[in-house]
Amino acid sequence: MSDKNSPSNPIAVYGSLLYFTADPMTHGEKACHHHSKGMLLIENGRITYVGSRSMGPKPPLGSTIFDYGEKLILPGFVDTHLHPPQHGVIASNSTELLHWLDTYTFPEEARFSDPAHCEKAAKAFFDELLTHGTTTLLAMATVHSSSAEALFKEAHRRNIRLITGKTLMDRNAPDYLTDTPQSAYDESLSLIRKWHGKGRLAYGVTPRFAVSSTREQLEACGALLQKSPGIYLHTHLSENHQEIKTVKELFPEAKDYLDVYDRYGLVKERSIFAHAIHLSEPEFARLKESRAAISFCPSSNLFLGSGLFRLKKAREYDIPVGLGSDIGGGTSFSPFHTMAEGFKVCQLLKEPISAMGTFYLATLGGAISLGLEKEVGTFAPGLEGDFVVIDPKTTPLSAMRTDRCKSIEELLFVLMILGDERFVSATHVMGEQVMTKRPF
């Protein structure tokens, strides 16, 4: 993919670098790399050096210098599941998933039939995202092509790595939000041809979930995947007990929920299933076999009372897992908040995860789940220069706790629990500073 909008001048970044090269939950502390006085060199948007400042080369003449002192510099956060059109209904009270969709989500998504609204909403959404340090995302648009179009256009303008697609629904949704199998295919194909592979953009075929798609529409999804190698499949799976019951009624021929998708060629590498809370052993096994991935959305799962995702079980099956904010069922754009909620879910299941483990899921783990580990999620020569600058001493409380930390694990735990967007001092995309809260 091209590096459109990459800075023409080389960039040198100084600060406390922290990144992962493997899963710390299996490889231990050696998977975590920390250079307290580190340096990143970036040219044409890609990293040319990462490591100790004193041991590294001198920045090329004419380099733009960003000196962040003792602040922490991490790879840009990766959000593997969220709904930009639900930005406006975050923090809407509800009893459970299906009621929440009918009461808040569908009426809000109806507003995206207006292209002008789509463009305005896309700008506000990406402003919010960058404020929280997220630089790579897998997102669901609405059923309107204009919604996906606006997201692609704005992400391309800002050079953000985005995977999205028009949501497909041809039943069990309001008439004003439904399409047909043919229009779903035609409009998706048009968007694929226009946007997939342009800059840092990729397309995801996006049936909302099995409840809202007929067999004919799921067949059309499979045809799109066959026609356009390299695109993604993005949908929901086993989020809610009532949803699972409804799927069984609609598809009595299927062995289980996952099999509904599998019958139409939708379970494969580059298939990402959000939630996956209530899976059977055969479903876990099939996900492993297919090399598909799961988006763990703890904030949303707790808010809607959907259930507790079994991260340990997914890890036992070696299924790639990333973190998803699931805005707007999720309650915060903040990756810190999502990590903290994920930690709590694991605590409730008596299957604890370390702070290193949560930060891995929010960076390299998320990138691996999207098949993007050779582009983002860590720091290495040749990778894209997305990163976030974090100030652990943003508040008096965090400053006090940070001063008492005796290890990186302790520091990450403090950030996971106390952190939010206030702690994000700056966000860089392909080396370029795209958000800063104070002059440096």
C-alpha positions in Angstrom: 0.0 0.0 0.0 1.2 3.5 -0.7 2.4 5.9 2.0 0.2 8.8 1.0 0.6 11.9 3.1 3.8 10.6 4.8 6.1 13.5 6.0 8.7 14.3 3.4 11.4 15.2 6.1 12.9 12.4 8.2 11.7 12.3 11.8 13.5 11.6 15.0 11.5 10.9 18.1 13.1 10.8 21.6 11.4 9.3 24.7 10.8 6.2 26.7 10.0 3.5 24.1 7.9 0.5 25.1 6.7 -2.2 22.7 6.1 -6.0 22.3 7.6 -8.4 19.9 5.6 -11.4 21.2 2.8 -12.3 23.6 4.1 -11.7 27.2 1.5 -14.2 28.5 3.5 -17.0 26.9 6.9 -15.5 26.3 7.3 -13.6 29.6 9.1 -10.3 30.1 11.4 -11.0 27.2 8.5 -10.2 24.9 8.5 -6.6 26.2 11.2 -4.1 25.1 11.9 -0.9 26.9 14.4 1.8 26.1 14.1 4.5 28.8 16.2 6.9 26.7 15.1 5.6 23.3 14.9 6.9 19.8 12.7 6.2 16.7 13.9 7.3 13.3 11.2 7.5 10.6 11.5 8.2 6.9 8.7 8.3 4.4 6.4 7.2 7.2 8.2 4.0 8.1 10.6 3.2 10.9 14.3 3.0 10.0 15.7 2.7 13.6 14.3 1.8 17.0 16.4 1.5 20.1 18.7 3.3 22.5 19.3 6.9 21.6 23.0 6.7 22.6 23.6 3.6 20.6 21.7 4.7 17.5 22.7 6.7 14.4 22.5 10.4 14.2 19.2 11.7 12.7 19.6 12.6 9.0 20.2 16.3 8.3 17.0 18.2 8.1 15.1 15.8 10.4 12.1 17.0 12.3 12.8 16.4 16.0 10.1 15.4 18.6 11.7 15.2 22.1 9.1 13.8 24.5 11.6 13.6 27.4 10.6 10.8 29.9 7.1 10.3 28.5 6.2 6.8 27.4 6.0 6.1 23.6 4.0 3.1 22.5 2.8 1.8 19.1 -0.5 3.4 18.2 -3.5 1.5 19.7 -5.4 -1.0 17.6 -9.3 -1.1 18.0 -10.6 -4.3 16.4 -14.3 -3.6 16.6 -16.4 -0.4 16.9 -19.3 1.3 15.2 -18.5 5.0 14.2 -22.2 5.8 13.5 -23.0 4.9 17.2 -20.8 7.7 18.4 -23.9 9.7 19.1 -25.7 7.1 21.3 -22.8 6.2 23.6 -24.0 6.1 27.2 -27.6 5.3 26.3 -29.2 3.1 29.0 -30.7 -0.3 28.1 -31.4 -3.8 29.4 -29.8 -5.9 26.8 -28.4 -6.1 23.2 -31.6 -6.5 21.1 -33.5 -3.8 23.0 -30.5 -1.5 22.7 -30.4 -1.9 19.0 -34.1 -1.2 18.5 -34.3 1.7 20.9 -31.1 3.6 20.2 -28.9 2.2 17.5 -31.3 1.8 14.5 -32.9 5.3 14.9 -29.4 6.8 15.1 -28.1 4.9 12.1 -31.1 6.2 10.0 -29.5 9.6 10.1 -26.6 8.3 8.0 -28.8 8.3 4.9 -27.7 11.9 4.5 -24.2 12.2 3.0 -23.6 15.6 4.7 -24.3 14.1 8.1 -22.0 11.2 7.3 -19.1 13.5 6.5 -19.6 15.6 9.6 -19.9 12.6 11.8 -16.8 11.0 10.3 -14.7 14.1 11.1 -15.9 14.2 14.7 -15.3 10.4 15.1 -11.7 10.5 13.9 -11.0 13.6 16.1 -12.2 11.6 19.1 -10.3 8.5 18.1 -6.9 10.2 17.7 -7.5 12.0 21.0 -7.4 8.6 22.6 -4.4 7.4 20.7 -6.0 4.8 18.4 -4.5 4.7 15.0 -5.7 1.4 13.5 -9.3 0.2 13.5 -11.8 -2.2 12.2 -15.2 -0.5 12.0 -18.8 -1.1 11.0 -20.5 1.6 8.9 -24.3 1.7 8.4 -26.3 0.1 5.7 -25.8 3.3 3.6 -22.9 3.4 1.2 -22.5 7.0 2.0 -21.6 6.0 5.6 -18.7 3.8 4.5 -17.7 6.3 1.8 -17.4 9.1 4.4 -15.3 7.0 6.7 -13.0 5.9 3.9 -12.6 9.5 2.6 -11.8 10.9 6.0 -9.4 8.1 7.0 -7.6 8.5 3.7 -7.3 12.3 4.2 -5.7 11.7 7.6 -3.7 8.7 6.4 -5.2 6.4 9.1 -5.2 2.6 8.8 -8.9 1.7 8.5 -10.8 -1.4 7.6 -14.5 -0.8 7.2 -17.5 -1.6 5.0 -21.2 -1.0 4.4 -23.3 -3.0 6.9 -25.6 -5.5 5.3 -29.1 -6.2 6.6 -32.0 -7.5 4.6 -34.4 -8.6 7.4 -35.2 -8.2 11.1 -34.4 -4.5 11.0 -36.5 -1.4 10.3 -37.5 -0.9 6.6 -35.5 2.3 6.5 -32.3 0.3 7.3 -32.6 -2.7 5.1 -31.1 -3.5 1.7 -31.4 -6.7 -0.5 -28.9 -9.4 -1.4 -28.4 -7.9 -4.8 -28.0 -4.3 -3.6 -25.7 -5.5 -0.8 -23.5 -7.2 -3.3 -23.5 -4.4 -5.9 -22.9 -1.6 -3.4 -20.2 -3.5 -1.6 -18.4 -4.4 -4.8 -18.4 -0.7 -5.9 -16.9 0.3 -2.6 -14.3 -2.4 -2.8 -13.2 -1.3 -6.2 -12.9 2.3 -5.1 -11.3 2.0 -1.7 -9.7 -1.4 -1.0 -5.9 -1.0 -1.1 -6.0 2.7 -1.5 -3.4 4.2 0.8 -3.9 2.5 4.2 -7.5 1.4 3.6 -9.0 -2.1 3.3 -12.5 -3.3 2.9 -14.5 -5.6 5.2 -17.6 -7.4 4.0 -20.0 -6.6 6.9 -23.1 -8.6 7.5 -24.3 -7.1 10.9 -25.1 -10.6 12.3 -26.9 -13.7 11.2 -30.2 -12.5 12.7 -30.4 -9.6 10.1 -29.2 -11.4 7.0 -31.1 -14.0 4.9 -29.3 -17.0 3.4 -29.3 -15.2 0.1 -27.5 -12.3 1.6 -24.9 -14.5 3.3 -24.4 -16.2 0.0 -23.7 -12.8 -1.6 -21.1 -12.1 1.2 -19.3 -15.3 0.3 -19.3 -14.4 -3.4 -17.7 -11.0 -2.5 -15.0 -12.7 -0.5 -14.2 -15.1 -3.4 -14.2 -12.3 -6.0 -11.9 -10.0 -4.0 -9.0 -11.8 -2.3 -7.4 -9.9 0.5 -10.6 -8.3 1.8 -12.0 -9.0 5.3 -15.1 -10.4 6.8 -16.4 -8.5 9.9 -19.5 -9.5 11.9 -20.9 -10.4 15.3 -21.0 -13.8 16.9 -22.6 -15.3 20.0 -22.9 -12.0 21.9 -26.2 -12.6 23.6 -28.4 -15.6 24.7 -31.5 -14.3 23.0 -29.6 -13.6 19.8 -28.2 -17.2 19.8 -31.7 -18.6 20.3 -33.0 -16.5 17.4 -30.2 -17.7 15.2 -31.1 -21.3 15.9 -34.7 -20.6 14.9 -33.7 -18.8 11.7 -31.1 -21.4 10.7 -32.3 -24.8 12.0 -30.0 -26.6 9.5 -26.8 -25.2 11.1 -24.9 -27.1 13.8 -24.2 -23.9 15.8 -24.0 -20.1 15.3 -20.6 -20.2 13.7 -21.7 -22.9 11.3 -24.3 -20.4 9.9 -21.4 -18.3 8.6 -19.3 -21.3 7.7 -21.9 -22.7 5.3 -21.4 -19.6 3.1 -17.6 -19.4 3.2 -17.4 -16.7 5.7 -15.1 -18.4 8.3 -11.6 -18.0 7.2 -8.4 -16.1 7.6 -9.2 -12.4 7.8 -12.6 -13.1 9.3 -13.0 -11.2 12.6 -15.9 -12.1 14.9 -16.8 -9.6 17.6 -17.7 -10.9 21.1 -17.8 -14.7 20.7 -18.8 -15.0 24.3 -20.9 -18.1 24.4 -19.0 -20.5 22.1 -19.0 -24.3 22.2 -15.9 -26.4 22.0 -16.5 -27.2 18.3 -16.8 -23.5 17.5 -13.5 -22.8 19.2 -11.9 -25.6 17.3 -13.3 -24.4 14.0 -12.1 -20.8 14.6 -8.6 -22.2 15.3 -8.7 -24.4 12.2 -9.8 -21.5 10.0 -7.3 -19.0 11.4 -10.1 -16.5 12.0 -9.9 -14.0 14.9 -12.0 -12.7 17.8 -12.5 -9.2 19.0 -12.8 -9.1 22.8 -15.2 -6.2 23.7 -15.3 -6.2 27.5 -16.8 -2.7 28.1 -19.8 -3.5 25.9 -20.2 -7.0 27.2 -20.5 -5.7 30.7 -22.6 -2.7 29.9 -25.2 -4.7 28.1 -25.0 -7.7 30.4 -24.0 -10.0 27.6 -21.6 -12.2 29.4 -17.9 -12.8 30.1 -15.6 -13.6 27.3 -13.3 -16.6 28.0 -9.9 -15.2 26.9 -8.1 -18.1 28.4 -10.1 -20.6 26.4 -9.4 -18.7 23.2 -5.7 -18.6 24.0 -5.8 -22.4 24.6 -7.0 -22.8 21.1 -4.4 -20.3 19.8 -7.1 -18.1 18.3 -5.9 -14.5 17.6 -7.6 -12.0 19.8 -7.6 -8.2 19.8 -9.5 -5.6 21.9 -12.5 -3.7 20.7 -14.1 -0.7 22.3 -17.4 -1.5 20.5 -18.6 2.1 20.6 -21.4 2.8 21.2 -22.4 -0.3 23.2 -19.0 0.1 24.7 -18.7 3.0 27.2 -15.4 4.7 26.2 -13.1 5.3 23.3 -10.2 4.9 25.6 -8.0 1.9 25.1 -7.0 2.2 28.8 -10.7 1.8 29.8 -11.1 -1.2 27.5 -8.0 -2.8 28.9 -9.2 -2.2 32.5 -12.6 -3.8 31.7 -10.9 -6.7 30.1 -8.8 -7.2 33.2 -11.9 -7.2 35.3 -13.6 -9.8 33.1 -10.6 -12.1 33.5 -10.7 -11.5 37.3 -14.3 -12.5 37.5 -13.5 -15.7 35.6 -10.6 -16.4 38.0 -8.3 -16.4 34.9 -6.1 -13.3 35.5 -4.3 -11.4 32.8 -1.2 -9.2 33.4 -1.1 -5.5 32.5 1.6 -6.5 29.9 -1.0 -8.9 28.5 -3.6 -6.2 28.1 -1.2 -3.7 26.5 -0.1 -6.5 24.1 -3.8 -7.1 23.1 -4.2 -3.3 22.5 -1.2 -3.1 20.3 0.6 -6.1 18.7 -2.1 -8.6 19.6 -4.7 -6.5 17.8 -2.5 -6.1 14.8 -2.0 -9.9 14.6 -5.7 -10.5 14.8 -6.1 -8.2 11.7 -3.2 -9.8 9.9 -1.4 -6.4 10.1 1.6 -7.3 12.3 4.0 -6.6 9.4 2.6 -3.0 9.3 1.6 -1.8 12.7 1.4 -2.9 16.4 5.1 -2.8 17.3 8.3 -1.0 16.5 10.7 -2.5 14.0 12.5 -1.2 10.9 10.2 -1.2 7.9 6.9 -0.9 9.9 4.7 2.1 9.8 5.5 4.9 12.2 2.2 5.1 14.2 2.7 5.8 17.9 1.1 7.4 20.9 2.8 9.5 23.6 1.6 8.8 27.1 2.3 10.9 30.2 2.1 8.6 33.3 2.2 11.7 35.6 -0.8 13.4 34.1 -2.7 13.7 37.5 -1.4 14.0 41.0 -2.7 10.5 41.8 -1.0 8.9 38.8 2.2 10.8 39.5 2.3 9.5 43.1 1.6 6.0 42.0 4.1 6.2 39.1 6.9 7.3 41.5 6.3 4.2 43.5 6.5 1.8 40.6 9.5 -0.6 40.6 8.9 -2.3 37.3 7.4 -1.8 33.8 4.6 -4.2 34.8 3.7 -2.0 37.7 3.7 1.1 35.6 1.5 -0.5 33.0 -0.9 -1.6 35.6 -1.2 1.9 37.0 -1.8 3.2 33.5 -4.4 0.5 32.7 -6.4 1.3 35.8 -6.0 5.1 36.1 -5.4 6.0 32.4 -7.8 7.8 30.0 -7.5 10.3 27.2 -6.0 12.9 29.5 -2.8 10.7 29.6 -2.4 10.9 25.8 -0.1 13.8 25.2 0.3 13.3 21.4 -0.7 10.9 18.6 1.5 10.3 15.5 0.4 8.7 12.2 3.2 7.6 9.9 5.5 9.7 11.9 3.4 12.9 11.6 2.1 14.5 14.7 -1.7 14.6 14.1 -2.9 15.3 17.7 -1.1 17.1 20.5 -2.6 18.6 23.7 0.3 20.9 24.6 3.4 22.3 22.9 6.6 20.2 23.1 
